[in-house]
Amino acid sequence: MATVIICRRGVSRAATFSTVSRSGAKRTIPRRKPEEDGNPQVTDTKAEVTLRLQNPVEYRIFCNPSAYMATKTISYQNAAGSNTDGDERPSASKFSSIVTKQVQNTYSITWHPSLSTKNTTLHLEFSKPFSTQASPKQPVKPKPNRDEMPDVEVKAYNTKMDNRAFQKERPEYSSLCYDFTPVEPLPLNERDLILYSIRTLKSELVPGTIVEYFCKLSCLPVEQHAPLKSHIQFTMLCHYSVKKIQMFSTLELITILKALVRLTVESNHVMMSAYEREFCHRAWTMSLEQLLLVADFWRCLGCDVPCYLSIFFSYMSMHWRSLTLPQLVQLMYIIGEHRKAPPDLMKKLENLVLVNLDSFTLEEVGTVCLGAFKACHCFSEQVVREIGDKVSPRLEDIGNFALVSVLKMFRYSHVDHTDFMKQLAVMVPPRIPRLGTQGVMHVSFFCGALRYLNKRILDAVASAVPSRVMYCRCKDVAKFLWSFGTLNYEPPNAESFYGSLIEQVRRQLHESRKFPEHFLTCLVALAFTERYPYDLINYALSNEFVQLTNETKFDVKKELFTLDGSIEIECPDYKGNRLTPQLRQEATEAQFRFAEQKIYIKPEVQEALAVLEDILGGPEYIKNHLILPHTRTNDLEVHLDQDRMPVPFNFKSSPTDKQVVKDEQKYIGKSHSDDLTNRLLNWKSSGSSSKIDDKTEVQTHGQKRARDERAPSPGDYFAFPDGVPLTDSLLKALTKSATSPEHPPSPSSLQPASMKLAIQIVSKNHYRYKTKQFLGIHTMKRRQLRRLGYVVVELHYWEWFHLLQETWEKKVNYLRHKVFDSIPPK
């Protein structure tokens, strides 16, 4: 007796299976002839299963899966139909159309009990990845509005630049990478013969036949790939290829992997892990070309193959000197696509890049730059400058994708190449209409990162953004706003430019949960330009969003703190959410700790502090701190009365002075003889003659202190038994009269200051590139200081940094003029 199962499934969205009884079937479905398999008939919306017993003994399954849906997105170009260097910009007025078609497949498989169970058993995991393709897909939904599109649909509107364009530059690449050239399609009747043969031979399939079948089946038309991968015979072919994997030669394995690439087999298919293991075992016996080719296949399949890459990089690190120019460029491409490589290998490859740079084509230069950038490897300044020398004269010939890749490396290395930037100002603005949205973003981001303000470039970017804003991801919006906000530039169409981007932020507010760092970047950049969308800020400072930021991998507390502090000063009418006092306190303390470690100790700051203390009369007249902690830079604060005389206000000792004060207090108030007082006064008088009188000696505050240590001082001739030296403050305490006050005057007893100065020690990086205009955050800081009543005094880097090598008298004269003479009259 034999059991026959006949299964028919309709086109219903969810298959419904009837219960199968072991008794005779109530309904009889005639067996289909083999020639009817290719033309199934769908007559019922439910699956029909009939069980019968008959001779001879065999098990036969007839299956008619529901139609397979295949979607294809067709992007229509704009009226101009421009397509340069693989860069296509879709029109804002046209949408992609979704074309659907149905592909039906019917197949039957016979299992004979006479065959070994070992041969007929198929592991379920092999067919599992294909089962999702065989199942009916959901009906195509109407296309949503652009502001409601999911990420996948939005990307259809972004430019798809060809990052493999360099592989067309030389014929040598054909042996190093997958060839996307279309092949002659396989006739469907030949496909059926192959599948029938697989069903017949099963475990008797030999390695050569398996390779041949994979190659032929991969030549099927693209629309036949999905039905094939869901076919049980193809699953069997995959199964036996894994089962006999060690019997294949290395070349045969590579051929099968190439066929899988053409068939776009899923990266999570279980056979991928088996093939990775086998290639790992054979890696040390493979050639450079074979290793690079297999690595490229893995990339085309989208497989994450960490074990293979580890061996691959080790092999390359040992044989890097043997790499030819095409192999070097292909390796840099692989490194970039997988976004990792050992640092020692990258250094070796950088040497090869420098040696071969003159021989690279412009597309290859872009590939090398992008590979290093994605692997977070920064080329040395020498390499980047030579790249600029090569690209600058031929900038009009470079493709859009390669150009953007070079911009990324310049941005990452912060190298300013004058000729390259001049050529950008000429060549890039006309290209903006032909650049994709992300390409335009990278152009503006390059300008912002290098502090490079070129109005031609930025005006071209600003004019293009409003019409493309629907194509922008939240990351793109953040980079556009940050670039313009950092450069503190208002384009001619500022209202439409900023307005369209702000509206896009509102439309993409749901993405802030996934990318809170981009959302906050948008708001902080808008604050630079004094734009505060209250509804977005209210959400950003809500407890819900603040708690959300704690779960991200980026620390955005500084951005929250900057936004909250700016709102407090510049938006008195704002009534929305604010950060909690505890969070503000934590952020303030973090900024002060950073300032103590990185800012206060800078030579230009220490020197200015020492000179001002000398001019004003002591440390109580000046304070080195962060007046506005949320702006992240320090100030030297000075108070003057209405007669422009300094007013003491800093009665807190610095941390370095605390120990000295503590030691001095042990002797303050002790009885002392007149003889001791006279001796101390005489020694003080003789010690004071060691003041620096040499007006021509070049010295900094550190050198002055060293000279004071070499000159005679009271401490050199007199010290207390426990080693505490004699200081000016201790001398004053010991010699003060009985009627002198025990404590300095309290701040409340002093005349209130009529003028508060915020002295800024300005770095070169606070300005736009080669200009004297401040960047956005520093403009915002000065705006807020003035609103709080401070008079901002600038110590420009081109003035003060030069004086650091001058005499003490010149420094005193300069700062005295800045503090007392440069203040505008009231």
Summary of the structure (lengths in Angstrom):
residues: 826
radius of gyration: 37.9
end to end distance: 111.9
largest distance: 131.9
contacts: 2395
relative contact order: 0.05
helix: 56%
strand: 9%
